[in-house]
Structures are given as structure tokens and as C-alpha cells.
């Protein structure tokens, strides 16, 4: 394990695993990557990229598969289109297109094709091979957080205080425990910081070890990468199941400190149809230009008592 050599530092790198099939949203995602579905006036992955850049991340790796070219196209600068829009007198649209392309420069976005076993640990290991001893953030591309302080920044601050892996947590209703990884809390340190000793995947409410859910969002350190490498080695010796980030975290937490940070903000998951519609509706209602019209429409369509 390399963690004892690691010095406290801030985080500049991030990984966005975007190679999933989006099977829970089929047929909507048959031709369109789930990461490119709109939430408000932006594809969902753009919300994640902006969150990272606003939090000081300067090196973003998006792990994709061969069918995700639309993601690259979205962030690729397009000066020809910008010039055409300006010639047509559409300066606001030109500015918007130019600004999206500028995200690639600000975040130094690079793309990596996934290879290896199935499972959400594989894209993290693919990207982290290039990071040496640097810690990094891992954020899923189908989450949207609305928060005064970006979720990524809250995780970075937690790492700077603990110098250890950190998981994003939120309080959950007990009956929802079967949907999440639920942390085993060893100690509440105050300020939303919890020392945890592992995660229990999708427990029954009676078996849930705490009232928190791990909701996607991690600070991954070199020691976690070592555990992912070991899980992958074992998979190649005996290919079965998948390589999960949670398994690597649990293996690490059995010997070393891991922390959870309760995130202040509102979380919108877009990974299934109902959650996606909630995220889209919430974004639309928050829009100052047409939110009031949608509220009026909702009132008109509400059934009479």
C-alpha cells in the first residue's frame, strides 16, 4: 500500500466513467448516450464537467466506449459554427457554443476508451494508471447536484482535512436502503464528516447499518487504485462477476481509514426514467424564463378534487 507516502494536497484530477450502456433508460438510450440526455438546457454530463471546473479541477478524463462519440462532439470547440452564428447575427447562440467548447480547455478534457472486465471499477483503474501517486475525484455522469458549494468542492475539502479516501453521502429514508450502498459508521466527527469502515450493498431496512446512502462521488487515493488492480488481477485468474469500486473501498477500509462526507445540497439521479423526469422537471421549474409557465401548466393539468 502506498498511502503512507502520500502527502496532503489538493486535488486537480477527476475521472468521469461514461462507458455504460444506459440500459435502464432504453429505448431512449439506444442511439443517444445517457450522458447526453438533457437536464435543463445542458446534457447531464455537462453539469458534471462544470461542477468539476468550478471546484478547481484542471484535468478531466472521460472514460468512454466506442459508441459515445457524441460526448466528444459536444465538448469539441467548433469555431466554424461560431463564426456562422455571428455572421447570422445570433451572437448569444455563438457565445453559448463558444463557451461550451472552452470547457475542454479549462478542464483539459481527455478521453480514454474502456478496456477490461465489466464493472464500475474498471474505468477508474483505466484512468488512474496515468495518475501516479495523485489522488483524484470520481463522479458519475448521470448525477446532478444543486448546491451552494459544489459537491466536488465539498469532497475536496473533506480530503484536505483527512488525507484519506472520501465518499459522498446523503441522509436516506430507511425504506430506501435497498437502493443504495449504506456505510458502516464508526465515528461521527461533526460537520458532516463520518469515519466509516465499509459499505453494505442494498441492505433491507432492518439490516441497514446507518441512515446514510453512498450516492456517487468519491475521492480515490493510490491505495484504492492498488485494491482495484488486485481485484482485476483476480478476475483475470478467475473471470466471474464484475470489478466494483465498492469492493475496492471495502477491502481498503478493512485496514485503513475511509471517510464519508454528508453533502449539503439536492441530488438528482438521472439513471432511471422516473428519476430522470424528476431531474428534468426540477431544472425546468428553476429556469427563470419559463419556470412560471410550467408551474401554471402543472396546475392546469392537476386533477380536480
Residue frames relative to the residue before (quaternion, step in Angstrom):
aa qw qx qy qz dx dy dz
X 1.0000 0.0000 0.0000 0.0000 0.00 0.00 0.00
X 0.3295 -0.7934 0.4894 0.1498 3.55 -0.92 0.96
X 0.4487 0.7592 -0.4222 0.2098 3.56 1.25 -0.32
X 0.6435 0.5499 -0.3585 0.3938 3.61 0.94 -0.68
X 0.6363 0.5078 -0.3359 0.4737 3.62 1.25 -0.24
X 0.5707 0.6399 -0.3716 0.3559 3.56 1.22 -0.41
X 0.2172 -0.7607 0.5974 0.1313 3.56 -0.90 0.93
X 0.5860 -0.5833 0.4231 0.3706 3.54 -1.14 0.62
X 0.1431 0.7667 -0.6114 0.1338 3.54 -0.88 0.96
X 0.5270 -0.5810 0.4760 0.3976 3.53 -1.22 0.10
X 0.4701 -0.6761 0.4995 0.2691 3.58 -1.29 0.16
X 0.1148 -0.8111 0.5730 0.0266 3.56 -0.87 1.00
X 0.7096 0.4322 -0.2505 0.4970 3.60 1.23 -0.36
X 0.0127 -0.7856 0.6186 0.0071 3.54 -1.21 0.59
X 0.2237 -0.7423 0.6196 0.1225 3.52 -1.26 0.64
X 0.0849 -0.7527 0.6507 0.0524 3.55 -1.06 0.87
X 0.2124 -0.7768 0.5770 0.1360 3.63 -0.37 1.15
X 0.0650 0.8192 -0.5599 0.1054 3.58 -0.52 1.19
X 0.4460 0.7078 -0.4389 0.3279 3.59 1.04 0.73
X 0.4513 0.7172 -0.4398 0.2974 3.58 1.26 0.03
X 0.5597 -0.6444 0.4260 0.3000 3.55 -1.25 0.49
X 0.3391 -0.7467 0.5103 0.2589 3.60 1.13 -0.43
X 0.1861 0.8489 -0.4836 0.1046 3.57 1.15 0.60
X 0.6422 0.5400 -0.3418 0.4233 3.61 1.05 -0.61
X 0.7158 0.4090 -0.2517 0.5070 3.59 1.25 -0.23
X 0.3611 0.7266 -0.5051 0.2943 3.60 1.20 0.31
X 0.5864 -0.1445 -0.7945 -0.0634 1.60 -2.16 1.31
X 0.3686 0.7533 -0.4832 0.2515 3.61 1.26 0.04
X 0.7629 0.3705 -0.1898 0.4947 3.57 1.01 -0.80
X 0.3168 0.7660 -0.5067 0.2369 3.61 1.20 0.35
X 0.8048 0.1810 -0.0861 0.5587 3.59 0.95 -0.87
X 0.7225 0.3887 -0.2241 0.5259 3.57 1.20 -0.49
X 0.4420 -0.6836 0.4987 0.2978 3.63 -0.69 0.96
X 0.5511 -0.6286 0.4263 0.3455 3.58 -0.95 0.82
X 0.6141 0.5699 -0.3400 0.4272 3.58 1.16 -0.62
X 0.6989 0.4597 -0.2653 0.4793 3.58 1.24 -0.41
X 0.4335 0.6711 -0.4869 0.3530 3.60 1.21 0.16
X 0.4613 -0.7196 0.4403 0.2749 3.59 -0.86 0.87
X 0.0388 -0.7046 0.7056 0.0649 3.48 -1.29 0.65
X 0.7672 0.0030 -0.0703 0.6376 3.54 -0.21 1.30
X 0.7515 -0.3683 0.2811 0.4696 3.58 -0.93 -0.88
X 0.6720 0.4463 -0.2916 0.5140 3.60 1.24 0.43
X 0.5147 -0.5785 0.5099 0.3748 3.60 -1.13 0.50
X 0.6191 -0.5933 0.3520 0.3751 3.55 -1.02 0.77
X 0.6489 0.5239 -0.3431 0.4321 3.63 0.94 -0.71
X 0.5945 0.5620 -0.3768 0.4344 3.60 1.12 -0.50
X 0.5816 0.5581 -0.3780 0.4555 3.59 1.09 -0.60
X 0.6656 0.5006 -0.3000 0.4652 3.59 0.97 -0.88
X 0.6498 0.5136 -0.3163 0.4625 3.59 0.93 -0.89
X 0.6667 0.4953 -0.3088 0.4635 3.60 0.89 -0.86
X 0.6201 0.5446 -0.3410 0.4501 3.57 1.00 -0.79
X 0.6679 0.5039 -0.2981 0.4595 3.57 0.94 -0.89
X 0.6717 0.4919 -0.3038 0.4632 3.58 0.87 -0.93
X 0.6514 0.5120 -0.3147 0.4632 3.59 0.98 -0.82
X 0.6955 0.4600 -0.2622 0.4858 3.59 1.22 -0.49
X 0.6470 -0.5713 0.3068 0.4011 3.58 1.24 0.28
X 0.4424 0.6799 -0.4722 0.3451 3.61 1.23 0.17
X 0.1200 -0.8215 0.5568 0.0278 3.57 -0.84 1.00
X 0.7509 0.2805 -0.1868 0.5680 3.62 1.23 0.08
X 0.0227 0.8211 -0.5638 0.0854 3.58 -0.16 1.33
X 0.1079 -0.7689 0.6282 0.0498 3.55 -0.87 1.01
X 0.1298 -0.7698 0.6226 0.0551 3.57 -0.76 1.10
X 0.2101 -0.7833 0.5769 0.0973 3.57 -0.62 1.17
X 0.0333 -0.8296 0.5539 -0.0622 3.56 -0.55 1.24
X 0.3418 -0.6664 0.5900 0.3018 3.53 -1.35 -0.05
X 0.7498 -0.4511 0.2533 0.4125 3.58 -1.24 0.09
X 0.6943 0.4760 -0.2781 0.4627 3.59 1.22 -0.29
X 0.5988 0.6046 -0.3449 0.3962 3.59 1.22 0.18
X 0.2042 0.8249 -0.5075 0.1428 3.62 1.07 0.65
X 0.5679 0.6095 -0.3891 0.3932 3.60 1.13 -0.51
X 0.5940 0.5634 -0.3728 0.4368 3.59 1.09 -0.62
X 0.6691 0.4880 -0.2995 0.4738 3.58 0.86 -0.96
X 0.6495 0.5288 -0.3201 0.4427 3.58 0.95 -0.88
X 0.6421 0.5454 -0.3364 0.4209 3.57 0.96 -0.80
X 0.7656 0.3753 -0.2039 0.4811 3.58 0.84 -0.93
X 0.5284 0.6406 -0.4198 0.3665 3.60 1.19 -0.28
X 0.4780 -0.6549 0.4927 0.3159 3.63 -0.85 0.87
X 0.0985 -0.7989 0.5930 0.0187 3.57 -1.03 0.83
X 0.1053 -0.8460 0.5195 0.0568 3.61 0.38 1.18
X 0.5885 0.5711 -0.3802 0.4278 3.62 1.10 -0.55
X 0.6657 0.4805 -0.3004 0.4855 3.57 0.93 -0.89
X 0.6326 0.5346 -0.3349 0.4492 3.59 0.95 -0.84
X 0.6697 0.4968 -0.3041 0.4607 3.58 0.89 -0.90
X 0.6420 0.5221 -0.3241 0.4585 3.59 0.99 -0.83
X 0.6557 0.5060 -0.3151 0.4634 3.58 0.94 -0.83
X 0.6530 0.5012 -0.3261 0.4648 3.58 0.96 -0.78
X 0.6357 0.5223 -0.3331 0.4606 3.61 1.00 -0.76
X 0.6991 0.4585 -0.2619 0.4821 3.55 1.11 -0.71
X 0.5381 -0.6535 0.3890 0.3634 3.58 1.28 0.11
X 0.5343 0.6172 -0.4055 0.4113 3.57 1.22 0.39
X 0.0424 -0.8683 0.4941 0.0042 3.53 0.74 1.15
X 0.6445 0.5317 -0.3384 0.4330 3.62 0.94 -0.82
X 0.6650 0.4804 -0.3069 0.4825 3.58 0.97 -0.81
X 0.6200 0.5382 -0.3406 0.4582 3.58 1.02 -0.76
X 0.6520 0.5151 -0.3133 0.4598 3.57 0.93 -0.88
X 0.6569 0.5207 -0.3128 0.4468 3.58 0.98 -0.88
X 0.6624 0.4938 -0.3056 0.4732 3.60 0.93 -0.88
X 0.6552 0.5202 -0.3082 0.4529 3.55 0.97 -0.88
X 0.6641 0.5225 -0.3012 0.4419 3.56 0.99 -0.88
X 0.6223 0.5184 -0.3452 0.4742 3.61 1.05 -0.68
X 0.6529 0.5083 -0.3138 0.4656 3.59 0.96 -0.81
X 0.6202 0.5599 -0.3338 0.4363 3.55 1.12 -0.67
X 0.5353 0.6229 -0.4069 0.3999 3.61 1.19 -0.43
X 0.6054 0.5694 -0.3571 0.4262 3.59 1.05 -0.71
X 0.6779 0.4755 -0.2902 0.4797 3.56 1.01 -0.83
X 0.6715 0.5073 -0.3079 0.4437 3.57 0.85 -0.95
X 0.7703 0.3489 -0.1839 0.5012 3.58 0.94 -0.87
X 0.2986 -0.7592 0.5156 0.2620 3.58 1.31 -0.08
X 0.0786 0.8446 -0.5238 0.0777 3.57 0.86 1.01
X 0.0029 0.7627 -0.6465 0.0161 3.54 -0.96 0.96
X 0.3128 -0.7550 0.5563 0.1509 3.54 -1.23 0.56
X 0.0861 -0.7833 0.6156 0.0066 3.53 -1.05 0.85
X 0.3409 -0.7409 0.5405 0.2068 3.57 -0.86 0.95
X 0.4593 -0.7128 0.4625 0.2589 3.55 -0.84 1.02
X 0.0854 0.7563 -0.6474 0.0383 3.53 -1.15 0.71
X 0.6066 0.5481 -0.4144 0.4000 3.54 -1.07 0.74
X 0.7718 -0.3549 0.2427 0.4686 3.59 -1.29 -0.17
X 0.5771 -0.5356 0.4752 0.3929 3.53 -1.31 0.33
X 0.5570 0.6050 -0.4570 0.3389 3.55 -1.23 0.50
X 0.5505 -0.6637 0.4023 0.3074 3.56 -1.06 0.72
X 0.5536 0.5898 -0.4123 0.4191 3.59 1.24 0.02
X 0.5834 0.6308 -0.3644 0.3590 3.58 1.13 -0.62
X 0.6886 0.4581 -0.3249 0.4586 3.67 0.75 -0.81
X 0.6076 0.5451 -0.3581 0.4532 3.58 1.09 -0.63
X 0.6705 0.4785 -0.2973 0.4829 3.58 0.92 -0.87
X 0.6026 0.5654 -0.3585 0.4344 3.61 0.98 -0.79
X 0.7284 0.4309 -0.2402 0.4754 3.57 0.85 -0.98
X 0.6928 0.5183 -0.2890 0.4098 3.57 0.89 -0.96
X 0.4835 0.6609 -0.4396 0.3691 3.60 1.19 -0.27
X 0.7172 0.4558 -0.2360 0.4713 3.57 1.15 -0.66
X 0.6208 0.6109 -0.3181 0.3745 3.58 1.27 -0.17
X 0.3789 -0.7286 0.4986 0.2773 3.60 1.18 -0.17
X 0.7792 -0.3016 0.2441 0.4923 3.57 -0.86 -0.99
X 0.4483 0.6996 -0.4554 0.3197 3.59 1.19 0.32
X 0.4066 -0.6545 0.5692 0.2869 3.57 -1.09 0.66
X 0.0859 -0.7964 0.5953 0.0633 3.58 -1.20 0.33
X 0.4623 -0.6295 0.5427 0.3089 3.51 -1.37 0.26
X 0.0996 -0.7424 0.6552 0.0982 3.55 -1.21 0.55
X 0.0390 0.7829 -0.6179 0.0610 3.57 -0.73 1.12
X 0.4154 -0.6854 0.5332 0.2709 3.57 -0.98 0.79
X 0.4688 -0.7196 0.4440 0.2554 3.60 -1.05 0.71
X 0.6817 0.4651 -0.3083 0.4731 3.61 1.21 0.10
X 0.5489 0.5535 -0.4189 0.4657 3.57 1.18 0.65
X 0.0770 -0.7548 0.6478 0.0688 3.54 -1.16 0.67
X 0.1057 -0.7832 0.6114 0.0400 3.55 -0.85 1.02
X 0.1474 -0.7375 0.6531 0.0892 3.52 -1.04 0.88
X 0.2261 0.7825 -0.5331 0.2289 3.57 -0.35 1.25
X 0.5627 -0.5952 0.4536 0.3513 3.55 -1.13 0.66
X 0.7302 0.1813 -0.1211 0.6475 3.58 1.11 -0.79
X 0.4866 -0.6871 0.4333 0.3215 3.63 -0.59 1.03
X 0.6059 -0.5799 0.4114 0.3570 3.54 -1.07 0.77
X 0.6389 0.5350 -0.3321 0.4420 3.59 0.96 -0.86
X 0.6594 0.4999 -0.3100 0.4682 3.56 0.99 -0.81
X 0.6170 0.5337 -0.3468 0.4628 3.60 1.04 -0.69
X 0.6580 0.4975 -0.3081 0.4739 3.60 1.01 -0.77
X 0.6327 0.5290 -0.3303 0.4591 3.57 0.99 -0.80
X 0.6504 0.5113 -0.3159 0.4645 3.59 0.93 -0.88
X 0.6402 0.5218 -0.3272 0.4590 3.58 1.00 -0.82
X 0.6497 0.5037 -0.3232 0.4687 3.60 0.98 -0.78
X 0.6488 0.5266 -0.3278 0.4408 3.57 0.93 -0.84
X 0.6782 0.4762 -0.2857 0.4813 3.58 1.16 -0.57
X 0.7825 0.3579 -0.1670 0.4814 3.60 1.05 -0.73
X 0.1977 -0.7969 0.5355 0.1977 3.59 1.16 -0.64
X 0.6144 0.5019 -0.3253 0.5146 3.55 1.10 0.84
X 0.6623 -0.4772 0.3663 0.4466 3.61 -1.21 0.21
X 0.1121 -0.7905 0.6016 0.0231 3.55 -1.10 0.81
X 0.1730 -0.7648 0.6149 0.0836 3.56 -1.07 0.87
X 0.4196 -0.6730 0.5469 0.2681 3.57 -1.09 0.74
X 0.0485 -0.7995 0.5984 -0.0179 3.56 -0.87 1.03
X 0.0341 -0.7565 0.6485 0.0773 3.51 -1.34 0.37
X 0.5628 -0.5714 0.4510 0.3916 3.60 -1.12 0.51
X 0.1190 -0.7944 0.5924 0.0611 3.58 -1.07 0.68
X 0.5214 -0.5719 0.5162 0.3667 3.52 -1.29 0.36
X 0.5818 -0.6245 0.3774 0.3593 3.63 -0.84 0.90
X 0.6732 0.5155 -0.3115 0.4290 3.60 0.95 -0.81
X 0.6472 0.5256 -0.3234 0.4476 3.62 1.24 -0.24
X 0.3876 0.7711 -0.4583 0.2127 3.59 1.23 -0.08
X 0.6280 0.5692 -0.3427 0.4051 3.60 1.07 -0.68
X 0.6442 0.5391 -0.3220 0.4367 3.62 1.24 -0.23
X 0.7894 0.3493 -0.1268 0.4887 3.60 1.18 -0.49
X 0.4749 -0.5389 0.5757 0.3907 3.44 -1.45 -0.08
X 0.1639 -0.8062 0.5666 0.0473 3.57 -0.72 1.10
X 0.3698 -0.7702 0.4721 0.2173 3.61 -0.61 1.09
X 0.3628 -0.6553 0.6144 0.2477 3.51 -1.30 0.58
X 0.1965 -0.8214 0.5304 0.0730 3.58 -0.36 1.28
X 0.2426 -0.7766 0.5699 0.1152 3.54 -0.77 1.10
X 0.8093 -0.0576 0.0947 0.5768 3.57 0.97 -0.85
X 0.2799 -0.7209 0.6106 0.1707 3.57 -1.06 0.84
X 0.1971 -0.8294 0.5183 0.0679 3.56 -0.44 1.24
X 0.5489 -0.6133 0.3962 0.4070 3.59 1.28 -0.03
X 0.7889 0.3079 -0.2341 0.4775 3.55 -1.24 0.44
X 0.6527 -0.5280 0.3070 0.4483 3.58 1.20 0.49
X 0.5643 0.5941 -0.3869 0.4229 3.60 1.28 0.08
X 0.0375 -0.8037 0.5930 -0.0319 3.57 -0.80 1.07
X 0.3121 -0.6889 0.6147 0.2240 3.57 -1.02 0.79
X 0.0465 -0.8176 0.5738 -0.0088 3.58 -0.71 1.06
X 0.3099 -0.7653 0.5411 0.1598 3.54 -1.19 0.57
X 0.8013 -0.1684 0.0804 0.5684 3.59 1.22 0.25
X 0.3918 -0.6895 0.5594 0.2410 3.53 -1.40 -0.02
X 0.2161 -0.7239 0.6375 0.1513 3.54 -1.17 0.69
X 0.3301 -0.7832 0.4962 0.1771 3.57 -0.57 1.16
X 0.8802 -0.1179 0.0556 0.4564 3.54 -0.90 1.11
X 0.1365 0.8180 -0.5477 0.1110 3.61 0.69 1.02
X 0.5561 -0.5333 0.4961 0.4003 3.54 -1.29 0.26
X 0.6598 -0.5292 0.3393 0.4117 3.63 -1.07 0.61
X 0.6708 0.5046 -0.3093 0.4470 3.60 0.94 -0.81
X 0.7293 0.4201 -0.2293 0.4889 3.58 1.18 -0.53
X 0.4446 0.7076 -0.4569 0.3047 3.61 1.24 -0.08
X 0.3716 -0.7749 0.4660 0.2105 3.62 -0.66 1.03
X 0.7920 0.0573 -0.0559 0.6052 3.63 1.25 -0.17
X 0.5436 -0.6236 0.4586 0.3244 3.55 -1.33 0.03
X 0.5820 0.5738 -0.3683 0.4431 3.58 1.20 0.51
X 0.2351 -0.7444 0.6080 0.1446 3.53 -1.26 0.55
X 0.3607 -0.6707 0.5974 0.2514 3.55 -1.13 0.71
X 0.1413 -0.8725 0.4677 0.0007 3.52 -0.38 1.28
X 0.6570 -0.4912 0.3338 0.4643 3.61 1.15 0.27
X 0.6191 0.4535 -0.3884 0.5100 3.53 -0.54 1.18
X 0.1389 0.8127 -0.5375 0.1769 3.54 -0.36 1.27
X 0.2242 -0.6568 0.6841 0.2244 3.49 -1.36 0.38
X 0.1330 -0.8000 0.5846 0.0218 3.55 -0.59 1.23
X 0.1831 -0.7853 0.5867 0.0741 3.55 -0.85 1.03
X 0.7138 -0.4566 0.2974 0.4399 3.62 -1.21 0.26
X 0.6222 0.5529 -0.3503 0.4294 3.59 1.04 -0.65
X 0.6242 0.5102 -0.3348 0.4878 3.59 1.08 -0.67
X 0.6257 0.5314 -0.3326 0.4642 3.58 1.02 -0.79
X 0.6130 0.5417 -0.3417 0.4626 3.59 1.03 -0.75
X 0.6607 0.4981 -0.3090 0.4690 3.58 0.95 -0.85
X 0.6304 0.5190 -0.3332 0.4714 3.61 1.02 -0.74
X 0.6349 0.5274 -0.3241 0.4623 3.55 1.02 -0.81
X 0.6613 0.4978 -0.3046 0.4713 3.59 0.99 -0.82
X 0.6355 0.5187 -0.3307 0.4666 3.61 0.98 -0.78
X 0.6605 0.5045 -0.3036 0.4659 3.57 1.01 -0.83
X 0.6153 0.5393 -0.3419 0.4623 3.58 1.05 -0.75
X 0.6670 0.4912 -0.3022 0.4717 3.56 0.93 -0.87
X 0.6224 0.5441 -0.3447 0.4447 3.57 1.02 -0.77
X 0.6664 0.4947 -0.3114 0.4628 3.59 0.94 -0.81
X 0.6309 0.5133 -0.3313 0.4783 3.59 1.14 -0.54
X 0.7903 0.0186 0.0259 0.6119 3.55 1.10 -0.81
X 0.1656 -0.8395 0.5100 0.0876 3.60 0.21 1.27
X 0.3633 0.6824 -0.5729 0.2724 3.53 -0.49 1.24
X 0.8057 0.2021 -0.2046 0.5178 3.53 -1.22 0.66
X 0.5187 -0.6176 0.4869 0.3353 3.62 -1.15 -0.59
X 0.4645 -0.6408 0.5251 0.3129 3.56 -1.32 0.20
X 0.0789 -0.8357 0.5432 -0.0168 3.55 -0.39 1.28
X 0.5345 -0.6191 0.4795 0.3180 3.52 -1.09 0.78
X 0.6117 0.5667 -0.3467 0.4295 3.58 1.02 -0.78
X 0.6460 0.5191 -0.3291 0.4528 3.60 0.96 -0.81
X 0.6411 0.5145 -0.3233 0.4688 3.59 1.03 -0.78
X 0.6504 0.5112 -0.3163 0.4643 3.58 0.98 -0.83
X 0.6531 0.5109 -0.3177 0.4598 3.59 0.95 -0.85
X 0.6488 0.5120 -0.3244 0.4601 3.59 0.94 -0.84
X 0.6578 0.4991 -0.3036 0.4755 3.58 1.00 -0.83
X 0.6852 0.5169 -0.2872 0.4252 3.58 0.89 -1.01
X 0.5521 0.6102 -0.4002 0.4033 3.60 1.18 -0.37
X 0.7944 0.2864 -0.1365 0.5180 3.59 1.18 -0.51
X 0.8013 0.2339 -0.0863 0.5438 3.56 1.10 -0.66
X 0.6410 -0.5548 0.3802 0.3699 3.57 -1.29 0.39
X 0.0107 0.7438 -0.6680 0.0192 3.52 -1.12 0.88
X 0.1741 -0.8039 0.5652 0.0628 3.56 -0.99 0.84
X 0.2445 -0.7123 0.6331 0.1789 3.50 -1.33 0.46
X 0.1478 -0.7657 0.6179 0.1003 3.55 -1.11 0.68
X 0.3272 -0.7338 0.5630 0.1936 3.56 -0.64 1.14
X 0.3067 -0.7963 0.5030 0.1377 3.56 -0.56 1.22
X 0.3009 -0.7261 0.5933 0.1737 3.55 -0.93 0.96
X 0.5813 0.5535 -0.4222 0.4213 3.57 -0.55 1.14
X 0.4902 -0.6257 0.5172 0.3173 3.53 -1.36 -0.15
X 0.2242 -0.7926 0.5614 0.0801 3.54 -0.83 1.08
X 0.0531 -0.7641 0.6424 0.0248 3.53 -0.99 0.93
X 0.1857 -0.7570 0.6212 0.0807 3.55 -0.70 1.17
X 0.1672 -0.8018 0.5647 0.1009 3.61 -0.96 0.78
X 0.4169 0.7790 -0.4066 0.2323 3.58 1.27 0.21
X 0.7635 0.2031 -0.1706 0.5889 3.62 1.21 -0.14
X 0.7099 -0.5049 0.2607 0.4161 3.63 -1.11 0.54
X 0.6858 0.4803 -0.3096 0.4506 3.62 0.79 -0.92
X 0.6661 0.4940 -0.3056 0.4679 3.59 0.93 -0.89
X 0.6378 0.5267 -0.3320 0.4534 3.57 0.98 -0.80
X 0.6612 0.5021 -0.3120 0.4619 3.59 0.91 -0.86
X 0.6274 0.5244 -0.3399 0.4646 3.61 1.04 -0.72
X 0.6583 0.5062 -0.3115 0.4619 3.57 0.93 -0.88
X 0.6695 0.4988 -0.2997 0.4617 3.56 0.92 -0.91
X 0.6662 0.5022 -0.3041 0.4599 3.58 0.95 -0.88
X 0.6471 0.5163 -0.3208 0.4603 3.58 0.96 -0.84
X 0.6525 0.5041 -0.3169 0.4688 3.59 0.97 -0.81
X 0.6542 0.5113 -0.3176 0.4579 3.57 0.98 -0.80
X 0.6600 0.5076 -0.3120 0.4575 3.59 0.94 -0.85
X 0.6780 0.5003 -0.2911 0.4532 3.59 1.09 -0.69
X 0.5425 0.6267 -0.4065 0.3842 3.59 1.22 -0.26
X 0.4057 -0.7494 0.4609 0.2475 3.62 -0.60 1.06
X 0.6352 0.5660 -0.3336 0.4060 3.59 1.15 -0.50
X 0.8420 0.0808 -0.0142 0.5331 3.59 0.85 -0.91
X 0.3574 0.7481 -0.4930 0.2637 3.59 1.19 0.22
X 0.6550 0.5259 -0.3209 0.4375 3.58 0.96 -0.85
X 0.6258 0.5357 -0.3420 0.4522 3.60 1.08 -0.69
X 0.6679 0.4937 -0.3063 0.4652 3.58 0.99 -0.79
X 0.6076 0.5323 -0.3568 0.4692 3.58 1.07 -0.64
X 0.6481 0.5089 -0.3150 0.4709 3.56 1.00 -0.83
X 0.6441 0.5168 -0.3200 0.4644 3.59 0.99 -0.83
X 0.6405 0.5241 -0.3268 0.4564 3.59 0.96 -0.86
X 0.6518 0.5080 -0.3123 0.4685 3.58 1.02 -0.81
X 0.6553 0.5177 -0.3150 0.4510 3.58 1.01 -0.80
X 0.7237 0.4446 -0.2414 0.4694 3.57 1.03 -0.82
X 0.4956 0.6600 -0.4375 0.3570 3.59 1.23 -0.29
X 0.4748 -0.6787 0.4686 0.3071 3.63 -0.87 0.88
X 0.5017 -0.6465 0.4815 0.3137 3.54 -1.07 0.72
X 0.5133 -0.6424 0.4716 0.3185 3.58 -1.09 0.74
